[in-house]
Amino acid sequence: MTWDGKIPVLVVGGGMISEEVILPTVFQEQKRGRVGNVSIASRRAKTISHLKDFFKKYEFRGYPDPQKEPDLERDHSDIYKQAIADLEDHGVVIVATPDHLHTPVILSAIDAGHHVIVQKPLCLKVAEAHQILNLSMDKGIYVLTDYHKRHDRAIRAVKFKYSQGDLGEMLHGHAWIEEKREMSLEVFARWCEKSSPFEYIGIHYADAYYYITGLKPKKLTAFGQKKFLPKHGKDAFDAIQATIEWEDGSVLFIQTSWVCSEYNSALTNQGLQLSGTEGEYWADHKDRNLHFVTQKKGYEDFNPNFFKGYNDWDDPNEIEWVGYGYDSIKQGLDDARNIDMAVMGLPEDQIVPARRKIIEKLSKTRALPNQALIGTAINEAVRLSIANNNRFVGFDENMYPILL
């Protein structure tokens, strides 16, 4: 059967990011004729039932099926395996599970011959990142980590200026990204103890520095505090800070938290400051100089750039989703489609080598496993430093963290 170019999509994980960003993106791409059938796998039928109700206008297959599951709270931890087995050819698996559960889903998708888009970070262990890298290259499978900050024009702007030499050589920088306490106490209550604000959001800015400069980390030291969350029954870090020295001697300090006040004017405080020998960069990525005050939400710092709905140009009654959160996922879907379109009609023994060649070229400009490995290494090193009284942690030639 001839393929029509529409990508079948399976989303594994039905939490906040799937509901608010991934699924609206996928359904809009479906509406525009670029995505085919959509499936969603989640551990609990209750989540699928909620998504069916929330996205009433759209059809998708849910795993598990809430109509066939008498206990909606029952845990189906391996349901993604059946969903992957059922996914049609040319499928893309979007992994949106908790961070510590990424690896088995990614490996299952690769084994089944499907391309992958995974929410950052790729995984939490360097050994797992190498496993993903090696298997994906062996099978000619595209695996993109969704570091959507790379698509933020505030980040692309400084990358361009740096590439033109306008900032000179990097000296130091400061990044901050902190979220409301609802994230750790409510949204991620089931698994916040297995993650941290650094692994979950701080890694965005570690990756951004790598993306901007092309530099790899040399060593780091990290600190963590557990004061608020333990009082609320969670053995999790309130905040983590890391000071990273890069291979050129420049230093980036990153501060993270997920216990900010519920009355904050936006979900996320975030920004980046960089100083070089020839110039400086400073950006408040929370305050985009756009504010609302309404009876419904009070005062609100509004970021029009990440992922927002607007009136569709052709049908004002419909919503058009735009932003760098959209662009990042769309890039992955477009790449996967282009790869499979490029190898159509080739003899069977030439398909994998041809895909490898395309993926190797993309690996220079995308957060494929060879690049996403950097974020994973930094995350693992941060944990190692904190566990060893804030000792410095370096990296070997394969980016495995080593105590110094």
Number of C-alpha atoms within 10 A of each C-alpha: 3 5 11 11 15 18 26 22 28 29 27 27 22 23 18 13 13 22 16 13 17 23 18 19 22 26 22 17 18 19 12 10 13 19 23 19 17 22 20 24 30 26 22 23 25 18 22 25 16 14 19 17 11 11 14 10 8 12 12 17 15 22 22 26 17 19 10 9 13 10 11 18 13 13 13 14 12 13 16 26 17 12 23 26 11 12 20 16 13 19 27 29 28 30 30 25 22 18 22 15 14 21 21 16 22 25 19 16 28 25 15 18 19 28 28 29 26 26 24 26 24 32 30 24 21 23 16 18 22 17 14 24 21 14 15 26 20 13 18 24 25 28 32 29 25 28 27 20 19 24 21 18 14 19 19 16 14 21 21 14 15 21 14 10 14 15 21 16 16 22 18 19 21 17 24 21 23 21 22 20 21 16 18 25 18 10 13 16 12 12 16 23 14 14 18 24 26 29 24 19 21 25 23 21 27 23 26 22 24 18 21 18 17 14 16 22 25 20 23 26 23 25 19 25 14 14 13 16 21 12 9 10 9 18 15 22 25 23 22 23 22 25 19 27 19 21 13 13 14 18 22 23 21 22 22 26 27 27 20 18 12 13 12 15 19 17 21 19 20 21 18 22 16 20 19 18 13 13 15 18 16 15 16 15 20 18 17 14 11 11 12 11 10 8 6 6 9 10 15 17 19 18 17 15 17 20 18 18 13 14 12 12 10 8 9 10 10 12 15 17 19 16 18 20 23 23 20 20 24 18 16 24 27 13 18 24 20 13 21 19 14 13 17 12 9 11 8 10 8 11 17 16 16 16 19 19 13 17 22 15 10 15 16 11 10 21 25 23 25 17 22 24 29 25 32 27 23 32 25 18 28 29 22 20 24 20 13 13 12 17 17 21 25 22 19 9 6 12 20 20 25 14 14 11
